[in-house]
Each structure stands twice: as C-alpha cells, then as structure tokens.
C-alpha cells in the first residue's frame, strides 16, 4: 500500500510497534503511525498486549516515532473481532484486533487510506464463541425482550405472528409463571430473537408496542 496515510499498530511491551515504526519512518517519513493499547481494567480480551507498561528502550523509540497512542475497550475489541470474522473470514485474537477496533471507534485520527496490523490469531475456540455471541448482541443481531400475555390458549401464537410479521426469527421462548410477580391470569414471556441490525430491533419493539404489548428490552 504505497499510498497508505495511517498505519495502526498494537502496542504491548513495544517490541513489535517500535520495530515497525522505525522501518516505516525510514521508507515513508510522512506516514501517520498510531499505537493502540488495551484499556487495562483487569481481565481483557487483548491479553497478548496486556502489560503494565511499555519497555524502557521500546518506549523511547515509540515516543520518537508514534504520532499518537490510543486505547480501546473490550467492547470495541469484541466488535472488531466479530467484523473481521464475518466480513473478512479472518480469525484474529483480541490483541491482534485492537487496530481495527481503534479505527471503528474513530480514535486514530488522520485521513486517507489506513492500514491496521493484525498481529495474531491465537484465540481459544470457547472464547471466540463467547466473543461472537456478545459482539452480535452489541450490533443488534440478537434481541431479548420480555412481555406479558393473558394465560390462555392462542395468546402466544398471536405474539409470535406479530414478530414474524416484522421478519424476525425467534430463537427461543421462555414462559415464566412460578416465582414471578405476575397476576394469576397472566404469564410472562421472554423471547430471544435473531435480527438484522439495531434499526430492525427498534422497528420490532415499536410494532409490538403499537399492538398493545408492554415490551421490555433486556440487555
């Protein structure tokens, strides 16, 4: 990418970032270089770069060569991992996806073409499943809603038909009667629904409310 204007690099101890930044400055002095760290609030998806501080020598190199240093949250990393898997079919670990996370969050600054370094794919399959579920929920691809129905035959099918009318796919249905503060003539129903996006979620919720359902979105 000879016309790249911004390069985004994960930063942990600083070895990878300092080496790349030195090479970039040698071949393209005007390129914007942004380092990305994980926001350290304890456990993080980006465990590969979760260090207390950048190394002393590498830190000096980064101070001389980086234009900016930003941090990203686990929520932002999660969204990046999901996007890379869904759109590009690339399995990238949390630490390797922080550059994309920073770009998606609008934290890198600069203009023109940007390049995000994907620095690793070492992610546990069970963690990947959890990240995918959480990321899809964040993007509005899954919706969990709760409402109440009259506890009599035919009421559930009316609700499900209303959901189907908005082209949403019901993944699971749970009835709550026992242990809930619900009138004896009613039952509480919780639906998990597969959606297209956040706008689709809003349309479905408004449609159900217009039909008289008191709907609560669970997050």
C-alpha positions as a Markdown table, in Angstrom:
| # | Residue | x | y | z |
|---|---|---|---|---|
| 1 | Unk | 0.0 | 0.0 | 0.0 |
| 2 | Unk | 2.3 | 2.8 | -1.2 |
| 3 | Unk | -0.4 | 5.4 | -0.8 |
| 4 | Unk | -1.3 | 4.5 | 2.8 |
| 5 | Unk | -1.5 | 7.5 | 5.1 |
| 6 | Unk | -2.1 | 6.0 | 8.5 |
| 7 | Unk | -0.8 | 2.7 | 10.0 |
| 8 | Unk | -2.3 | 1.4 | 13.2 |
| 9 | Unk | -0.2 | -1.0 | 15.3 |
| 10 | Unk | -0.9 | -2.9 | 18.6 |
| 11 | Unk | 1.3 | -2.0 | 21.5 |
| 12 | Unk | 2.1 | -4.2 | 24.4 |
| 13 | Unk | 5.7 | -4.2 | 25.5 |
| 14 | Unk | 6.5 | -2.2 | 22.4 |
| 15 | Unk | 8.9 | -4.5 | 20.5 |
| 16 | Unk | 6.7 | -5.1 | 17.5 |
| 17 | Unk | 5.5 | -1.5 | 17.3 |
| 18 | Unk | 8.9 | 0.0 | 17.7 |
| 19 | Unk | 10.4 | -2.1 | 15.0 |
| 20 | Unk | 7.6 | -1.4 | 12.6 |
| 21 | Unk | 7.6 | 2.3 | 13.3 |
| 22 | Unk | 11.4 | 2.6 | 12.7 |
| 23 | Unk | 11.0 | 0.8 | 9.4 |
| 24 | Unk | 8.1 | 2.9 | 8.3 |
| 25 | Unk | 9.9 | 6.2 | 9.2 |
| 26 | Unk | 12.8 | 5.0 | 7.0 |
| 27 | Unk | 10.7 | 4.3 | 3.9 |
| 28 | Unk | 7.8 | 6.7 | 4.3 |
| 29 | Unk | 8.7 | 9.5 | 6.8 |
| 30 | Unk | 5.3 | 11.3 | 6.5 |
| 31 | Unk | 3.1 | 8.4 | 7.3 |
| 32 | Unk | 0.9 | 8.7 | 10.4 |
| 33 | Unk | 1.6 | 6.0 | 12.9 |
| 34 | Unk | -0.8 | 5.2 | 15.7 |
| 35 | Unk | -0.2 | 2.8 | 18.6 |
| 36 | Unk | -3.1 | 1.0 | 20.2 |
| 37 | Unk | -3.1 | -0.3 | 23.8 |
| 38 | Unk | -5.8 | -2.3 | 25.6 |
| 39 | Unk | -7.7 | -0.4 | 28.3 |
| 40 | Unk | -6.5 | -2.2 | 31.3 |
| 41 | Unk | -9.4 | -2.6 | 33.8 |
| 42 | Unk | -8.3 | -6.1 | 34.9 |
| 43 | Unk | -9.0 | -9.0 | 32.6 |
| 44 | Unk | -9.1 | -8.1 | 28.9 |
| 45 | Unk | -9.7 | -9.8 | 25.6 |
| 46 | Unk | -6.4 | -8.4 | 24.5 |
| 47 | Unk | -4.3 | -10.4 | 26.9 |
| 48 | Unk | -1.5 | -10.7 | 24.4 |
| 49 | Unk | -0.7 | -7.0 | 24.9 |
| 50 | Unk | -1.9 | -6.6 | 28.5 |
| 51 | Unk | 1.3 | -5.4 | 30.1 |
| 52 | Unk | 1.7 | -2.9 | 32.9 |
| 53 | Unk | 4.0 | -0.6 | 30.9 |
| 54 | Unk | 5.9 | -0.3 | 27.7 |
| 55 | Unk | 9.6 | -1.3 | 27.8 |
| 56 | Unk | 12.1 | 1.4 | 28.6 |
| 57 | Unk | 14.0 | 1.2 | 25.3 |
| 58 | Unk | 11.0 | 0.5 | 23.2 |
| 59 | Unk | 9.1 | 3.3 | 24.9 |
| 60 | Unk | 11.8 | 5.8 | 23.9 |
| 61 | Unk | 11.6 | 4.6 | 20.3 |
| 62 | Unk | 7.8 | 4.9 | 20.3 |
| 63 | Unk | 7.9 | 8.4 | 21.8 |
| 64 | Unk | 10.1 | 9.5 | 18.8 |
| 65 | Unk | 8.1 | 7.7 | 16.1 |
| 66 | Unk | 4.4 | 7.5 | 17.0 |
| 67 | Unk | 2.1 | 10.3 | 16.2 |
| 68 | Unk | -0.4 | 9.1 | 18.7 |
| 69 | Unk | -1.2 | 6.4 | 21.3 |
| 70 | Unk | -4.8 | 5.4 | 22.0 |
| 71 | Unk | -6.6 | 2.7 | 24.0 |
| 72 | Unk | -9.6 | 0.6 | 23.2 |
| 73 | Unk | -12.2 | -1.1 | 25.4 |
| 74 | Unk | -13.1 | -4.8 | 25.4 |
| 75 | Unk | -16.5 | -3.9 | 23.9 |
| 76 | Unk | -14.7 | -2.2 | 21.0 |
| 77 | Unk | -12.3 | -5.1 | 20.6 |
| 78 | Unk | -15.2 | -7.5 | 20.6 |
| 79 | Unk | -16.9 | -5.7 | 17.8 |
| 80 | Unk | -13.7 | -5.7 | 15.8 |
| 81 | Unk | -13.1 | -9.5 | 16.2 |
| 82 | Unk | -16.7 | -10.1 | 15.0 |
| 83 | Unk | -16.4 | -7.8 | 12.0 |
| 84 | Unk | -13.1 | -9.4 | 10.9 |
| 85 | Unk | -14.6 | -12.9 | 11.2 |
| 86 | Unk | -17.9 | -12.1 | 9.5 |
| 87 | Unk | -16.7 | -9.8 | 6.7 |
| 88 | Unk | -13.1 | -10.9 | 6.0 |
| 89 | Unk | -13.3 | -14.5 | 7.3 |
| 90 | Unk | -10.2 | -13.8 | 9.5 |
| 91 | Unk | -9.8 | -15.3 | 13.0 |
| 92 | Unk | -8.0 | -12.6 | 14.9 |
| 93 | Unk | -7.2 | -12.7 | 18.7 |
| 94 | Unk | -8.2 | -9.7 | 20.8 |
| 95 | Unk | -4.7 | -8.3 | 20.9 |
| 96 | Unk | -4.4 | -8.6 | 17.2 |
| 97 | Unk | -7.7 | -6.8 | 16.5 |
| 98 | Unk | -7.1 | -3.6 | 18.6 |
| 99 | Unk | -6.0 | -1.6 | 15.5 |
| 100 | Unk | -9.3 | -2.4 | 13.7 |
| 101 | Unk | -11.1 | -1.6 | 17.0 |
| 102 | Unk | -9.5 | 1.8 | 17.1 |
| 103 | Unk | -10.4 | 2.5 | 13.5 |
| 104 | Unk | -14.0 | 1.5 | 14.0 |
| 105 | Unk | -14.3 | 3.7 | 17.1 |
| 106 | Unk | -12.9 | 6.7 | 15.3 |
| 107 | Unk | -9.9 | 7.1 | 17.6 |
| 108 | Unk | -7.0 | 7.0 | 15.2 |
| 109 | Unk | -7.4 | 10.4 | 13.5 |
| 110 | Unk | -5.8 | 11.1 | 10.1 |
| 111 | Unk | -7.3 | 11.0 | 6.7 |
| 112 | Unk | -7.0 | 8.9 | 3.6 |
| 113 | Unk | -6.2 | 5.2 | 3.4 |
| 114 | Unk | -5.5 | 3.4 | 6.7 |
| 115 | Unk | -3.8 | 0.1 | 7.4 |
| 116 | Unk | -4.4 | -1.9 | 10.6 |
| 117 | Unk | -1.9 | -4.6 | 11.5 |
| 118 | Unk | -3.5 | -7.9 | 12.5 |
| 119 | Unk | -0.8 | -9.3 | 14.8 |
| 120 | Unk | -2.1 | -12.7 | 15.8 |
| 121 | Unk | -4.9 | -15.4 | 15.7 |
| 122 | Unk | -4.3 | -17.2 | 19.0 |
| 123 | Unk | -7.8 | -17.2 | 20.4 |
| 124 | Unk | -9.4 | -20.1 | 22.3 |
| 125 | Unk | -12.4 | -21.5 | 20.5 |
| 126 | Unk | -14.7 | -21.2 | 23.5 |
| 127 | Unk | -13.6 | -17.6 | 24.0 |
| 128 | Unk | -14.3 | -17.0 | 20.3 |
| 129 | Unk | -17.8 | -18.3 | 20.7 |
| 130 | Unk | -18.4 | -16.0 | 23.6 |
| 131 | Unk | -17.0 | -13.0 | 21.8 |
| 132 | Unk | -19.1 | -13.8 | 18.7 |
| 133 | Unk | -22.3 | -14.0 | 20.8 |
| 134 | Unk | -21.5 | -10.8 | 22.7 |
| 135 | Unk | -20.4 | -9.0 | 19.5 |
| 136 | Unk | -23.6 | -10.0 | 17.6 |
| 137 | Unk | -25.7 | -8.8 | 20.5 |
| 138 | Unk | -23.9 | -5.4 | 20.6 |
| 139 | Unk | -24.6 | -4.9 | 16.9 |
| 140 | Unk | -28.3 | -5.7 | 17.3 |
| 141 | Unk | -28.2 | -9.1 | 15.7 |
| 142 | Unk | -29.8 | -10.7 | 18.8 |
| 143 | Unk | -32.7 | -9.1 | 20.7 |
| 144 | Unk | -34.0 | -10.4 | 24.1 |
| 145 | Unk | -37.4 | -9.0 | 25.0 |
| 146 | Unk | -39.9 | -9.6 | 27.8 |
| 147 | Unk | -43.7 | -9.1 | 27.8 |
| 148 | Unk | -46.8 | -10.4 | 29.5 |
| 149 | Unk | -49.7 | -12.4 | 27.9 |
| 150 | Unk | -53.1 | -13.5 | 29.1 |
| 151 | Unk | -52.6 | -17.1 | 30.2 |
| 152 | Unk | -55.0 | -18.7 | 27.8 |
| 153 | Unk | -54.7 | -20.6 | 24.5 |
| 154 | Unk | -53.8 | -18.6 | 21.4 |
| 155 | Unk | -52.1 | -15.7 | 23.0 |
| 156 | Unk | -48.6 | -16.9 | 22.4 |
| 157 | Unk | -49.2 | -17.6 | 18.7 |
| 158 | Unk | -50.6 | -14.0 | 18.3 |
| 159 | Unk | -47.3 | -12.7 | 19.7 |
| 160 | Unk | -45.2 | -14.9 | 17.5 |
| 161 | Unk | -47.1 | -13.9 | 14.4 |
| 162 | Unk | -46.5 | -10.3 | 15.2 |
| 163 | Unk | -42.8 | -11.0 | 15.5 |
| 164 | Unk | -42.8 | -12.9 | 12.2 |
| 165 | Unk | -44.7 | -10.0 | 10.5 |
| 166 | Unk | -41.5 | -7.9 | 11.1 |
| 167 | Unk | -39.3 | -10.7 | 9.5 |
| 168 | Unk | -37.6 | -11.5 | 12.8 |
| 169 | Unk | -36.7 | -15.1 | 13.7 |
| 170 | Unk | -37.5 | -16.4 | 17.2 |
| 171 | Unk | -34.5 | -18.4 | 18.6 |
| 172 | Unk | -36.1 | -19.3 | 22.0 |
| 173 | Unk | -39.2 | -18.8 | 24.1 |
| 174 | Unk | -39.4 | -19.0 | 27.9 |
| 175 | Unk | -42.6 | -18.9 | 29.9 |
| 176 | Unk | -42.3 | -17.5 | 33.5 |
| 177 | Unk | -45.2 | -18.2 | 35.8 |
| 178 | Unk | -43.7 | -19.5 | 39.1 |
| 179 | Unk | -41.6 | -17.2 | 41.3 |
| 180 | Unk | -42.6 | -14.1 | 39.4 |
| 181 | Unk | -44.8 | -11.1 | 40.5 |
| 182 | Unk | -47.3 | -11.8 | 37.7 |
| 183 | Unk | -51.1 | -11.8 | 38.0 |
| 184 | Unk | -52.7 | -15.3 | 38.2 |
| 185 | Unk | -54.4 | -14.7 | 34.8 |
| 186 | Unk | -51.2 | -13.8 | 33.0 |
| 187 | Unk | -47.8 | -15.3 | 32.2 |
| 188 | Unk | -44.5 | -13.6 | 31.4 |
| 189 | Unk | -42.8 | -14.5 | 28.2 |
| 190 | Unk | -39.2 | -13.9 | 27.3 |
| 191 | Unk | -38.2 | -14.1 | 23.6 |
| 192 | Unk | -34.7 | -14.3 | 22.1 |
| 193 | Unk | -34.9 | -13.1 | 18.5 |
| 194 | Unk | -32.4 | -13.0 | 15.7 |
| 195 | Unk | -32.4 | -9.6 | 14.0 |
| 196 | Unk | -30.7 | -7.8 | 11.1 |
| 197 | Unk | -29.4 | -4.8 | 13.0 |
| 198 | Unk | -30.2 | -2.3 | 15.6 |
| 199 | Unk | -32.7 | -0.5 | 13.4 |
| 200 | Unk | -34.6 | -3.7 | 12.9 |
| 201 | Unk | -34.7 | -4.2 | 16.7 |
| 202 | Unk | -36.3 | -0.7 | 17.1 |
| 203 | Unk | -38.8 | -1.4 | 14.4 |
| 204 | Unk | -39.9 | -4.7 | 16.0 |
| 205 | Unk | -40.2 | -3.1 | 19.5 |
| 206 | Unk | -42.3 | -0.2 | 18.2 |
| 207 | Unk | -44.5 | -2.6 | 16.2 |
| 208 | Unk | -45.2 | -4.7 | 19.3 |
| 209 | Unk | -46.0 | -1.7 | 21.5 |
| 210 | Unk | -48.4 | -0.4 | 18.8 |
| 211 | Unk | -50.3 | -3.7 | 19.2 |
| 212 | Unk | -50.7 | -3.1 | 22.9 |
| 213 | Unk | -47.8 | -5.3 | 24.2 |
| 214 | Unk | -45.9 | -3.8 | 27.1 |
| 215 | Unk | -42.4 | -4.8 | 25.9 |
| 216 | Unk | -39.2 | -4.6 | 27.9 |
| 217 | Unk | -35.8 | -5.0 | 26.2 |
| 218 | Unk | -33.3 | -7.0 | 28.2 |
| 219 | Unk | -29.6 | -6.1 | 27.9 |
